């Protein structure tokens, strides 16, 4: 860090870049066409330095932005004629991207003729040309069966004008071409916001000042991360988890592990993911970006302090990956269609839960995973207007992990997203698609009991309102539900079934697609999150509040928490005796 860089100016510029990213985010949220972007907010914005280091990400989704540097590396490596007015489309999972459904727009930002920054927008598409109408194909045996259009960082604008060949390719293959093009324009527009605002910042402060700021900001962030690691004890631990059996995994699912090494004297944390299975013949494989992002997200969740999400902080964290590994660097043509979700969620959980082994106050429980029908990709032809539709709906959340200090959130969505995605509006989804949502309710007793309770599961019931509606989904956690830590209980398992128009019930497969008939109901219950700490240590009035609000049942109040409540009043003496009896009866 330049020793004479003004700390006040450092704070001003750090917040200025953060504000630029937030303006990008607001622009994309308000101008995109697909609901997965403009309602669920499944996108991220960021600014990279010229040497492809993450500078600012504001509220970027961890799995999108923590491993964003390789996107810029690909742009530099593949193009030796970059100039002002260019934009690049990148969704190549074998390069620096997450998975094919995340279309990235990279805009190099030139100041006084020098390429000093790169604006990045990454948005999950409603459709990306897959062989089946979904942006997640966990059963695809390779990228060819997956079927997505892959753009290995291709130039999509020159001199601020579209490269029509690329646009025509997308419009010809993507099922909802007008919707895609609207999302594309919104993404380009968001990146161009950064181009303008960074130039305005340079005009005010000077380009050289911005360059010095980057070094100072990264150095400052690195010092914060070093200080946080230096407070930890030296240790090495191996956390484990298992993904449920899916097509292509075998009957035992996928056993995963991460070895976490903390060296406080060096101020370093290492996450070693190399001792994991080879690439799988399905779409669950991670990419370099998502494996890195998941590990970093787990570290930041596990530490008891807040650190800047930038490359300076990440200097103190080493993520070790292996070529050809299911949670490493994928080998072509293995599919990475679900590379932002299933195994990535498991890696986040392994790492953040492992930190709880240090001491009380560290780490978190495991958060819920999976993509129940309430979070499925729906598609069909809407008989109301004859138009095709494809989109992911997010009308049901999953239970978040309890932390040392707060209960898990019911709107968590999934570990790799860190609660940053939004829930869909029921009314808006019913207007856009031929569905009727009968209920969206939290389910009592589904969050793992603990001193801090896991987030509750959500039950959602959806009715098909015409005869051409397909849902594509994947339940996960049915056999390996989220675990609690430090004495906390695990969360509940997911469920899904169909109720026919005659009222009969039938089970549906754990993963795949289901063609709904008019009047059928699909009911899904997402998993609950794990609890943190001994349930017998939970504040008795928090238990009372949970009972009043229907989050726990009277039976759970007694059996899990040892709290005696009579006529809406806690009996303190009886509660103390019951808790002592329960504690004494433990092995």
Helices and strands as residue ranges (DSSP letters): H 7-31, H 35-38, E 43-49, E 54-56, H 62-65, H 69-78, E 87-90, E 102-111, E 114-124, H 143-146, E 154-158, E 161-162, H 164-173, H 177-205, H 207-230, E 235-243, E 254-263, E 268-272, H 288-302, H 311-314, E 317-320, H 342-354, G 355-357, G 373-375, E 377-382, E 387-392, G 415-417, H 426-432, E 435-443, E 457-464, E 469-474, E 495-499, E 505-507, E 511-516, E 521-525, G 535-537, H 540-548, H 554-559, E 565-566, E 569-570, H 572-584
